[in-house]
């Protein structure tokens, strides 16, 4: 049950933050060196109309808990802690540039899922709560003030659940050339229990699902396999465009409509049914969380993990 919760949480995080990620990338702002004091912002957790101020490390603990399984290796959790710290400061610096007079932010405004300690106990159970919370606290305090930079600027350290053997180029996926988000091997991902998912649909049922999203879709079972085809993939094999008759949509959109784990998929006619073979979990860009855990299990330290997945970056302390 816990594994299912972690998987659903990871997939929902990836789907929900993707529009936010794209907004940040398209803003194309450079992020210089910052200190927490000079940025001068406050973070609040809001629930049922009540706001509670969080100190920065407390906030990071909730981010790591919400965004990576607590059962992962400590070095993977440390890598995630630095990712969350960098991600937050990148976002805050962008928001401060847009509105320098705004100093207060709720956890929901900053782009990553956050869970409060009571919610952690709900996810993990009382038996594992102290053990997992201690691991995550150690990952945050053990990397205190460390962030990722590229040529002196904070990076946008996107991440995802499980890859397909290689990570993707941001230039192909999002049409934005970020030199630290280029394809690198992540071979360990293929050993994940979530790596492969095969789903079969009656063609009538699949057309019905698609028409819920696209009511004007002109598809019938007789011509489904002639009219539905992948028209473009990136160099790693992720679907970038799929044709549904006269309608062309992105692979990400198609995956979201059908609830696929990623847009790395193939469609085939299997005894009259539509079989969709999907590999990987998430958008495939940046750090693979499963891959980072596998690297940690092999003996790699968090700095090695981060510099593997984010090309030519440096890990530095906040001023």
Secondary structure as the mmCIF struct_conf table of DSSP 4:
data_model
#
loop_
_struct_conf.conf_type_id
_struct_conf.id
_struct_conf.beg_label_comp_id
_struct_conf.beg_label_asym_id
_struct_conf.beg_label_seq_id
_struct_conf.end_label_comp_id
_struct_conf.end_label_asym_id
_struct_conf.end_label_seq_id
HELX_RH_AL_P HELX_RH_AL_P1 UNK A 2 UNK A 27
HELX_RH_AL_P HELX_RH_AL_P2 UNK A 36 UNK A 39
STRN STRN1 UNK A 42 UNK A 47
TURN_TY1_P TURN_TY1_P1 UNK A 48 UNK A 49
STRN STRN2 UNK A 50 UNK A 54
HELX_RH_AL_P HELX_RH_AL_P3 UNK A 56 UNK A 67
BEND BEND1 UNK A 68 UNK A 68
TURN_TY1_P TURN_TY1_P2 UNK A 70 UNK A 71
BEND BEND2 UNK A 72 UNK A 72
HELX_RH_AL_P HELX_RH_AL_P4 UNK A 74 UNK A 98
TURN_TY1_P TURN_TY1_P3 UNK A 100 UNK A 101
STRN STRN3 UNK A 104 UNK A 106
HELX_RH_3T_P HELX_RH_3T_P1 UNK A 107 UNK A 109
BEND BEND3 UNK A 110 UNK A 112
HELX_RH_AL_P HELX_RH_AL_P5 UNK A 117 UNK A 124
HELX_RH_AL_P HELX_RH_AL_P6 UNK A 126 UNK A 141
TURN_TY1_P TURN_TY1_P4 UNK A 142 UNK A 145
STRN STRN4 UNK A 146 UNK A 150
TURN_TY1_P TURN_TY1_P5 UNK A 151 UNK A 152
STRN STRN5 UNK A 153 UNK A 154
STRN STRN6 UNK A 159 UNK A 160
BEND BEND4 UNK A 161 UNK A 161
STRN STRN7 UNK A 162 UNK A 162
BEND BEND5 UNK A 164 UNK A 165
STRN STRN8 UNK A 166 UNK A 166
HELX_LH_PP_P HELX_LH_PP_P1 UNK A 167 UNK A 169
HELX_RH_AL_P HELX_RH_AL_P7 UNK A 170 UNK A 173
BEND BEND6 UNK A 174 UNK A 175
TURN_TY1_P TURN_TY1_P6 UNK A 179 UNK A 180
BEND BEND7 UNK A 181 UNK A 181
STRN STRN9 UNK A 185 UNK A 185
HELX_RH_3T_P HELX_RH_3T_P2 UNK A 187 UNK A 191
BEND BEND8 UNK A 192 UNK A 192
TURN_TY1_P TURN_TY1_P7 UNK A 193 UNK A 194
BEND BEND9 UNK A 195 UNK A 195
STRN STRN10 UNK A 196 UNK A 201
HELX_RH_AL_P HELX_RH_AL_P8 UNK A 203 UNK A 213
TURN_TY1_P TURN_TY1_P8 UNK A 215 UNK A 216
HELX_RH_3T_P HELX_RH_3T_P3 UNK A 221 UNK A 223
HELX_RH_AL_P HELX_RH_AL_P9 UNK A 224 UNK A 227
STRN STRN11 UNK A 228 UNK A 233
TURN_TY1_P TURN_TY1_P9 UNK A 235 UNK A 236
BEND BEND10 UNK A 237 UNK A 237
STRN STRN12 UNK A 239 UNK A 244
TURN_TY1_P TURN_TY1_P10 UNK A 245 UNK A 246
STRN STRN13 UNK A 247 UNK A 250
HELX_RH_AL_P HELX_RH_AL_P10 UNK A 251 UNK A 258
TURN_TY1_P TURN_TY1_P11 UNK A 259 UNK A 259
BEND BEND11 UNK A 261 UNK A 261
BEND BEND12 UNK A 263 UNK A 263
STRN STRN14 UNK A 265 UNK A 270
TURN_TY1_P TURN_TY1_P12 UNK A 271 UNK A 272
STRN STRN15 UNK A 273 UNK A 279
BEND BEND13 UNK A 280 UNK A 280
STRN STRN16 UNK A 281 UNK A 281
BEND BEND14 UNK A 282 UNK A 282
BEND BEND15 UNK A 286 UNK A 286
STRN STRN17 UNK A 287 UNK A 288
HELX_RH_AL_P HELX_RH_AL_P11 UNK A 289 UNK A 297
TURN_TY1_P TURN_TY1_P13 UNK A 298 UNK A 299
HELX_RH_AL_P HELX_RH_AL_P12 UNK A 302 UNK A 309
BEND BEND16 UNK A 310 UNK A 310
TURN_TY1_P TURN_TY1_P14 UNK A 311 UNK A 312
STRN STRN18 UNK A 314 UNK A 317
#
